[in-house]
Amino acid sequence: MGRCRHGLARSGLPDGVGVALAGRYLDELPYRVWVLCGDSEMAEGSMWEAFDKAVYYQLDNLTAIVDVNRLGQRGPTELGWDLDAYARRIEGLRLPRHPHRRTRSWRNR
């Protein structure tokens, strides 16, 4: 199991896309890449460019998990607890559907 740790936000998903590309097209190995993304970094363009490349190269070996905790470095995040807003943005990229693509918050709704 390889790990890629960063102090710099916004680079986990782009790095994960690179690793998934290498696994699929260079190494031709069946491994999976899992990336944990914070909701604060989801406001960055580099994250959406990485999602775009994942769709373009059909990286079904890449799973992005978004931790929506509403906390940014300087206060609440733009979308807060609005999981539907995140889902609409991601679904707009026409990502392949996954049965576990969304989970609900532990909070009562």
C-alpha positions as a Markdown table, in Angstrom:
| # | Residue | x | y | z |
|---|---|---|---|---|
| 1 | Met | 0.0 | 0.0 | 0.0 |
| 2 | Gly | 1.5 | 3.3 | -1.1 |
| 3 | Arg | 0.9 | 6.6 | 0.5 |
| 4 | Cys | 1.3 | 10.1 | -0.7 |
| 5 | Arg | 1.1 | 12.7 | 2.1 |
| 6 | His | 0.9 | 16.4 | 1.6 |
| 7 | Gly | 0.9 | 19.5 | 3.8 |
| 8 | Leu | -0.3 | 21.4 | 0.8 |
| 9 | Ala | -4.0 | 21.2 | 0.1 |
| 10 | Arg | -5.4 | 20.8 | -3.4 |
| 11 | Ser | -2.7 | 18.3 | -4.5 |
| 12 | Gly | -4.1 | 15.0 | -3.3 |
| 13 | Leu | -6.6 | 14.4 | -6.0 |
| 14 | Pro | -4.3 | 15.6 | -8.9 |
| 15 | Asp | -1.6 | 13.2 | -7.5 |
| 16 | Gly | -4.2 | 10.4 | -7.2 |
| 17 | Val | -5.1 | 10.9 | -10.8 |
| 18 | Gly | -1.5 | 10.6 | -11.8 |
| 19 | Val | -1.1 | 7.4 | -9.8 |
| 20 | Ala | -4.3 | 6.0 | -11.3 |
| 21 | Leu | -3.1 | 6.8 | -14.8 |
| 22 | Ala | 0.2 | 5.1 | -14.2 |
| 23 | Gly | -1.6 | 2.0 | -12.9 |
| 24 | Arg | -4.0 | 1.8 | -15.8 |
| 25 | Tyr | -1.8 | 2.8 | -18.8 |
| 26 | Leu | 1.8 | 2.4 | -17.8 |
| 27 | Asp | 2.1 | -0.4 | -15.2 |
| 28 | Glu | -1.1 | -2.1 | -16.5 |
| 29 | Leu | -1.9 | -3.3 | -13.0 |
| 30 | Pro | -5.3 | -3.7 | -11.4 |
| 31 | Tyr | -4.7 | -1.6 | -8.3 |
| 32 | Arg | -7.1 | 1.0 | -7.0 |
| 33 | Val | -6.3 | 4.5 | -5.8 |
| 34 | Trp | -8.3 | 6.1 | -3.0 |
| 35 | Val | -8.1 | 9.8 | -2.3 |
| 36 | Leu | -9.5 | 11.6 | 0.8 |
| 37 | Cys | -10.5 | 15.2 | -0.2 |
| 38 | Gly | -11.6 | 17.9 | 2.2 |
| 39 | Asp | -14.5 | 20.1 | 1.4 |
| 40 | Ser | -12.4 | 23.2 | 1.7 |
| 41 | Glu | -10.1 | 22.1 | -1.1 |
| 42 | Met | -13.1 | 21.3 | -3.3 |
| 43 | Ala | -13.3 | 25.1 | -4.0 |
| 44 | Glu | -10.0 | 24.9 | -5.9 |
| 45 | Gly | -9.8 | 24.7 | -9.6 |
| 46 | Ser | -7.1 | 22.1 | -9.5 |
| 47 | Met | -9.5 | 19.6 | -7.9 |
| 48 | Trp | -12.0 | 20.1 | -10.8 |
| 49 | Glu | -9.3 | 19.8 | -13.4 |
| 50 | Ala | -8.3 | 16.5 | -11.8 |
| 51 | Phe | -11.9 | 15.2 | -11.9 |
| 52 | Asp | -12.1 | 16.3 | -15.5 |
| 53 | Lys | -8.9 | 14.2 | -16.3 |
| 54 | Ala | -10.3 | 11.3 | -14.4 |
| 55 | Val | -13.4 | 11.3 | -16.6 |
| 56 | Tyr | -11.4 | 11.9 | -19.8 |
| 57 | Tyr | -9.1 | 8.9 | -19.1 |
| 58 | Gln | -12.0 | 6.8 | -17.7 |
| 59 | Leu | -10.2 | 6.1 | -14.5 |
| 60 | Asp | -12.5 | 3.7 | -12.8 |
| 61 | Asn | -9.6 | 2.6 | -10.6 |
| 62 | Leu | -9.8 | 6.0 | -8.8 |
| 63 | Thr | -12.1 | 6.7 | -5.9 |
| 64 | Ala | -12.4 | 10.1 | -4.4 |
| 65 | Ile | -14.0 | 10.4 | -0.9 |
| 66 | Val | -15.0 | 13.9 | 0.1 |
| 67 | Asp | -15.1 | 14.7 | 3.8 |
| 68 | Val | -17.7 | 17.4 | 4.2 |
| 69 | Asn | -17.2 | 18.9 | 7.6 |
| 70 | Arg | -17.9 | 22.6 | 6.7 |
| 71 | Leu | -14.6 | 23.8 | 8.1 |
| 72 | Gly | -12.1 | 25.8 | 6.1 |
| 73 | Gln | -8.9 | 27.5 | 7.2 |
| 74 | Arg | -10.6 | 30.9 | 7.5 |
| 75 | Gly | -14.1 | 29.9 | 8.5 |
| 76 | Pro | -17.0 | 27.9 | 7.1 |
| 77 | Thr | -16.7 | 26.5 | 3.6 |
| 78 | Glu | -18.7 | 28.0 | 0.7 |
| 79 | Leu | -21.2 | 25.1 | 0.4 |
| 80 | Gly | -21.3 | 24.2 | 4.1 |
| 81 | Trp | -23.3 | 21.0 | 4.7 |
| 82 | Asp | -25.0 | 21.1 | 1.3 |
| 83 | Leu | -24.2 | 17.6 | 0.1 |
| 84 | Asp | -26.7 | 18.0 | -2.8 |
| 85 | Ala | -24.6 | 20.9 | -4.1 |
| 86 | Tyr | -21.5 | 18.8 | -4.1 |
| 87 | Ala | -23.4 | 15.9 | -5.8 |
| 88 | Arg | -24.7 | 18.2 | -8.5 |
| 89 | Arg | -21.3 | 19.6 | -9.3 |
| 90 | Ile | -19.7 | 16.1 | -9.5 |
| 91 | Glu | -22.6 | 14.6 | -11.5 |
| 92 | Gly | -22.2 | 17.5 | -13.9 |
| 93 | Leu | -18.9 | 16.0 | -14.9 |
| 94 | Arg | -20.7 | 12.8 | -16.0 |
| 95 | Leu | -18.7 | 10.6 | -13.7 |
| 96 | Pro | -19.6 | 6.9 | -13.9 |
| 97 | Arg | -22.3 | 6.1 | -11.3 |
| 98 | His | -21.2 | 4.2 | -8.2 |
| 99 | Pro | -23.6 | 2.6 | -5.8 |
| 100 | His | -21.8 | 4.2 | -2.8 |
| 101 | Arg | -21.3 | 7.6 | -4.5 |
| 102 | Arg | -23.1 | 9.4 | -1.6 |
| 103 | Thr | -23.6 | 8.9 | 2.0 |
| 104 | Arg | -25.4 | 11.1 | 4.5 |
| 105 | Ser | -23.9 | 13.0 | 7.3 |
| 106 | Trp | -24.0 | 11.5 | 10.8 |
| 107 | Arg | -26.1 | 14.6 | 11.9 |
| 108 | Asn | -29.8 | 14.4 | 12.1 |
| 109 | Arg | -31.6 | 16.0 | 9.1 |
